[in-house]
Amino acid sequence: MRDDGKLRTFYIRFAAYALLILTACVFLLPLLFMAMSALKDNAAIFHDARSIRAFLPTGDIALDNYESIFRHSRIGRFFLNSVLITLITVGLGLIVNSMAAFALARLHWAGRAFALSAVITLLIVPLEAIAIPMLLLVSRLPWITVENGTLVFLSSWLNTLHVQIVPFVAHAFSIYLFYQFFRDIPRDFDEAAYVDGANPFQVYRHVIVPLSGPVFATVAILQALAMWNQ
């Protein structure tokens, strides 16, 4: 009976691992096809598409496709723009959203409940619903820049880097994540800091932020993914 139980356990584990491997292949094969196709020309891609060769480095393998991208487009500049926009947006977002959540979770002021309700309401508003109004707004916002040592007044934010940064710094979901985390921190820490003469910003900076590493990391990852995929 004991041997039968071990054999049954073996078969169950074997079937489970086989199912997991099959599922992994379903997700990995498209990525493998993409990687192999990047090393082939169009004729080779269509020729190998009907066989297992589509997933193998067969034929004339070369880096011509990558060379063509860098030669005929400004891919380096585009990549740098994406990195710059993502880093600045995430950095500013961590500061702005965490401060807003701190005010909602740890401070008492008139209108706090209404502000929290507004943040929660914004969670259900998709970006597509506000994309056109946001475009119309930034198209009318003035901006000052420097060109050849001279101040230049622009009548619109369009075709600028900050138009892809400023509207996305404040994020309702990030504020709500910070708010939920800050609520769980015992208020004894705040009270002890206030007794020592700290002001609200010092409580935020020296008490709340050091205790909130996990939520800062979570918000940074989520906001970075959202900005990078735009």
Beta strands, then each sheet from edge to edge (+ up, - down):
strand 1: 143-147
strand 2: 150-154
sheet 1: 1+ 2-
end
